[in-house]
Amino acid sequence: MVNKNQPLVSIGVPVFNGEKGLAVALDSLIAQDYTNLEIIISDNASTDATSKICEEYVGKDSRIKYSRLKENIGSPMNFNQVFERSSGKYFMWAAHDDHREPLFVSACVEKMESSLNAALCHVQMAVLVEGEEGVLKVTHLDSFKDFKGLTQRYKETLKNIRGTVMYSLFRSSVLRKTKLLRRSIASDMAFIQELSIYGEFVQVSEILFSYKNREKWNTVDQDYFIFFGKKKKPWWYLPFVVLFLEHWGRVSDATVPIKTKLCLWCILIEYEVVLVTRKVIIKLAGWLCPDRWKERLGCAIYWKWLSTPYEKVGCESLFLKRAIKPALGWWR
């Protein structure tokens, strides 16, 4: 029975061709011990059995609302759409292949209700890899409790936050202050960065969520096709430049004093200079380093410059294969 005394939590499930894991993901959502939920599924013109699975679950649980788009509008727009259709005090996105423990929503709501300045609540998250055994890593936000000031929080988010924070529980009123996702590569990172302007990031210190990475990473051209529908990225489209400009624009439009904006822009410029310098050094090191030394040098560079304090390594060999090597780009 739904407890109407609980704040309504809206869960958005944007899905495209998700037949492989969708039933398990939906089972973990309807099994939450927090009952005042609405589950909003938007099928982005799937061509597999996604629609059939969704219709079956609509019959199982009256809290599920399902709609199917006639044509694919792209992943970012589908993510935005499920939020725009929501009405809860709190909101979260759920991917078609995620698994949440039954305590996930109730634990996050309790934390948010006691943290009135919080924009989001994260949990400790076990990151898996499709087709691989073992846990890649466990992510957390342990030290964010020490970053209360806006500029401190903005700088820390820019340096160390990963995209998996997209699957936190958000305060809907804060989400409405942002531009949400846009049709550009890494727009999720720009969105999370913008969100740090408007509120604190809090955490439930338990592993309540399992997130699964794809078996193979998308290429830049594949990501470009997802967002723009064109099969090859133009030579002039540089994702890191586009992301920097999106960060800049979101600060420009933020409802904060101009003095704060100037401070945030300075943080962005400093970060970008350091980032580009490191990219150049890493590229040169990859060219010059003998193959027999690459793994040792690559690991040293990763832990010095590319790692984040918010991840605990699970399987070391899997982490080398799926985190360190792709970050460096030395191996093809």
N, C-alpha and C positions, 0 to 999 in steps of 0.2 A: 504494500500500500504506500502511495506517495505521501510524504510528510510535507504538507504545505507550509509548515512553520520554518522550513529550511529555505534559504535563498535559492532561487532558481539558477541552475547551472546549465548552460547551453554547450553542447558538444557538436562541433562541425566536422563532418567526415567528407572531404572532397576526394573523389575517387575516379580513377580511369583504369580500366582493365585490371581490376583488383581481385579477380576470382580466387587467386591462389591463397591469400591470407585473410580475406575480408570476413569470413564467418567467425574465425578465431578472434579477430579484433572486435567485432560487434558483440560476441559473447562476453568479452572482458568488460565492455562498456555497460551492458545491461545487468551484469553481475555486481556492479558497484554497490557497496552498502549505503551509499548516499542515493536517496530515491528521487528527489525532486529534480529530475533531469529532462531535457529535451535533446534528442539526438537527430541532427539535421544532416541528411545524406544528399550530396549533389553528385550525380553520375555524369561525368563529362563526356557523354556520347561514347560510352564503352562499346567495344565490339566483341566482348567475351560474355561469360555468364554472370557478370556483375549485376545486371538488372534483375535477373531471376533470383539471385541470392537476396538482394535488397527487398524485393517484394515478399519473399518468404518471411523476412524479419519484421516487416511492417505488420504482418499477421500475428507475429509472436508478441509484440510489445507496442502498446498504444503510444508510447513516448517517442517512437521513431517516425520522422517525417522524411519522405523520399521524393525526390524529383529527378527527372532525367532530361539533360539538355539535348537538343536536336543536333547540335554541332559542337565540336570541341572549341572551347574559348580560351584554352591555355591554363596551365596549372595556377599561376598567381591569381588570375581573375576568378577561378573556381574557389580558391581559398578565401578570397574576399567575399564571394557571394554567400557562403555558408555563414559567415559572421554577420553580414548585412541582414540575413533572414532571422537572426537570433534575437531573443528577448530577455535573456538571463542577466542577473547581476554579475555573474562570472561566465567566462567563455574559455573553451580550449579547442584546439584542433587535434584530430586523431587521424593518423594515417591508416591505410587499409591493412597494414601488416604489423601493427604495434600490439603489444600486450601490456595491460595495466593490472596491477594487483587490486583486489576489491577495495582496499583502503585508500586508493589514490585520490579520488575526488574529495572524500570526507576529510582526509588529512590536510589537503591543500586549502580547502575552504576554511577549516579551523585556523590555519596559519594566516590566511588573508583577513579573516574577521578580526584577528588580534593585531594586525599590522596595517593600520589604516592608510599609511603612506605608500604601501606596496603596489607596484604595477603588475607584478607577476610572482607566482610561487612555483619554484622548480622542485623536483625531487632528485635524489640520487638515481642515476640511470645506468643500467647495464647495456652497453652497446655491443651488438652481435654483428656477424657478417653472414649474409645468405650463402649457404653451401659450405660453411666452415664450422669446425668444432671449437668450442671454447668462447670465452668472453674477450672481446677486443680490449675494452677498457670500461671503467666506471667513471662517469662524469658527476661533478658536484659543483656547488657554489660556496664552499665552506668559508672562504675569507671575505665574501661580499658583505658580510655583516659589519666589516670594518670600514666600508666605503659608504658613508652617509651623505656626503656632499655631492651636489650634482656634477661638478667638474671631475671630481675623483672617480665617481661612478662611470661617467662617460668615457674617461680615459681607460679605465680598467675593462670596460665592455669592449672598446675598440681593440685592445691588445689581446684579450684572452677568451672572450665568449665564443662558443661554437654554435652552429646552426641548430643543433638539437634542442636548444632553449625554446625554439618555436613550439614545442610540444609541452609547454608549461600551462598552468592555469592563470588566466589573465583577468584583470578587473576591466569589465566591458566599458565603463565610463572613460578609462584611460586609453583603451584601444581607439575610441572614437576621436581622440585628439590627434591621432597619427594619420599618415597617408596609407596605412596598411601596406600591401604588396603592390609592386608595380611591374610592368612588363619589361623586366631587365634581369640579367644574370646576377645572382647573389642579392636580389632584392630582399630576401629574408634577413640577411645580415644588416642591411640598411634599416629595415623595420625595427629589429631588436635594438639597434644603436639609437634610433629615434626614441624608442620607448624608455630608454635609460634617462632621458631628459625629464620625464614626467613622473617617475616614481622609483622606489627602491625595489631591489630584487631580493626576495626571501626564499628560504628553502626548508623542505622537510628532509631531515637527515636519515632517510631510509631508502633502500633500493625498492622502488614501487613501480618501476617502468622498465620494459625491455624494448629497445629500439634496434631495428635491423637495417644495416647498410646493404646496398645492392651488391650483388656478386661482382659486377664490373662497374667502374665509374663511367659516367657519361663523358664524352669528349666535349670540348667547347662548342663544336659545331652541332652536336646533338642537343645541348642545352639551348643553343640559339634557335634551333628548330622548334623546341618546346614552347619558347616564349614568342617567337615571331613567325613561325610557320615557313621559314626559308631554310633550305637544306645546308647552306654553307654560310658561315660567318664572313661578312665583308672584312677585308684586310685592315680597314681603319677602325673596326669595332674592338676596342681593347677593354676587356671586362674590368681590370683594376682601375682604369681611368673613369669608366662609367660608374663604378661603385663609389669612387671618390666624389664625383660630381653629385651623385644622389645623396651621399652624406651631407655635402655642402648645402644642397637645396633644402633638405629636411631641417637643418639648423636654421637656415634663412627663414623658413616658414614657422618655426617653433614659437610658441607663445611665452617667450622669456625675454628679459631685458636685453638691449643691444650690447651692454657690457658683457653679459653672459655669452651671447652669440660670438663676440670677438674672441673670448677665451676658448670656446669650443672650436672655432675655426683655427686658432693657433695650435690646439691639440691635434687637429686633423692634419695640418700641414707638417708638423713635426713627425707625426706617425708615418705619413706618406714618404717623407724624405728618408727616414730610417728603413722603411719597408723596401723602397726601390734600391737603396744602397745594399741591403742584404741580398736582394734578389740577384743583383749584378755579381756580388762576391760569390754567392752560391753557384751561379752559372759558371763563372770562371773556374771555381774549384772543381766542378764536375768535369770540365774540359781537361784540366791540367793534372788531376789526380790519377795515378796509375790504378788500374782496375783492382789490383790485389789490396789496395788500401781504402777503396771507396766506402765499403760498408762501415769500417771503423770511423773514418773521418765523417761520413754522413751522419752516423749516430751522434757523434760529438757536436756537430753543427745543429742537429735537430734539438737536442736537449739544451743547447746554449741559446738558440734564437727562435725556434719554431714551436716549442712545446708550450703548454699552458699549465699553470698550477692546479687547474680544475679537472685533471684527468689522472686516474690511477690505472696503470697498465695491468691488463689481465694476462693473456697469453703473449709472451715476449716475441715468439717467432711470428705470430699473426700480426702483432703491432708493427714489427719491422716491415712486413709485407704490405699492410694496408694503411699504415699511417706515415711511417718515416720515409719509405721509398717514394710514395706518390708526392709527398710534400717537397722533396728535393728535386724530383724530376730527372734524376741521373740515369735511371734504368728504364728501358722501353720493352 
